[in-house]
Amino acid sequence: QKEVEQDPGPLSVPEGAIVSLNCTYSNSAFQYFMWYRQYSRKGPELLMYTYSSGNKEDGRFTAQVDKSSKYISLFIRDSQPSDSATYLCAMSAGNNNDMRFGAGTRLTVKP
Amino acid sequence: NAGVTQTPKFQVLKTGQSMTLQCAQDMNHNSMYWYRQDPGMGLRLIYYSASEGTTDKGEVPNGYNVSRLNKREFSLRLESAAPSQTSVYFCASSEGLAGYTQYFGPGTRLTVL
């Protein structure tokens, strides 16, 4: 079993829809949680960074962490075609070399 | 401010050939990383360098070597390439190791025939 599980999709939604992306994990020591966006043939870029449990909002993006369920989510409101990308979750316990990434969910937002 | 740069962008090798992937960052970060990204596997850490002069193995170090040339540069070497090393390679850097955001380069697409 992988430490981090992420549904690869693909996920296709119409413009303006609310998108929900999720990851589950098995290591209860994880306390730093990140979401990266990766456009085709580009490197990942950081979208959201959360420490421990709770919600964090940044514009149209909201990250949620539920440590009791070992479940994290990224919500995108009013999705745009420019949001079409692969979204990677990542998490760390804060130790050397322990960052683990999900396989990524490919999202397409249709105009 | 270019961030993290990688060269080359693309490379095709024959089995048994060697090559070095170059990475440089201009953010004055202490820590640097090499990852490989394969379909369905996510990013996997090959080697990392906590600071200038130190390197350590990650999840999948076999078949690779690294050199932290100075604070800016971190190279990855394949001594004898194998088809299993066909992948997209990303370099990343961060201010520190524990809990710091990592910034990624654009990647190198490597095919080993």
Chai-1 contact restraints between the chains, C-beta under 6 A:
chainA,res_idxA,chainB,res_idxB,connection_type,confidence,min_distance_angstrom,max_distance_angstrom,comment,restraint_id
A,Y32,B,G99,contact,1.0,0.0,6.0,A-B,restraint_1
A,G43,B,F90,contact,1.0,0.0,6.0,A-B,restraint_2
A,G43,B,F104,contact,1.0,0.0,6.0,A-B,restraint_3
A,G43,B,G105,contact,1.0,0.0,6.0,A-B,restraint_4
A,G43,B,P106,contact,1.0,0.0,6.0,A-B,restraint_5
A,G43,B,G107,contact,1.0,0.0,6.0,A-B,restraint_6
A,P44,B,F104,contact,1.0,0.0,6.0,A-B,restraint_7
A,L46,B,T101,contact,1.0,0.0,6.0,A-B,restraint_8
A,Y49,B,T101,contact,1.0,0.0,6.0,A-B,restraint_9
A,G94,B,A98,contact,1.0,0.0,6.0,A-B,restraint_10
A,G94,B,G99,contact,1.0,0.0,6.0,A-B,restraint_11
A,N96,B,L97,contact,1.0,0.0,6.0,A-B,restraint_12
A,N97,B,L45,contact,1.0,0.0,6.0,A-B,restraint_13
A,N97,B,Y48,contact,1.0,0.0,6.0,A-B,restraint_14
A,N97,B,G58,contact,1.0,0.0,6.0,A-B,restraint_15
A,F101,B,G42,contact,1.0,0.0,6.0,A-B,restraint_16
A,F101,B,L43,contact,1.0,0.0,6.0,A-B,restraint_17
A,G102,B,G42,contact,1.0,0.0,6.0,A-B,restraint_18
A,A103,B,G40,contact,1.0,0.0,6.0,A-B,restraint_19
A,A103,B,G42,contact,1.0,0.0,6.0,A-B,restraint_20
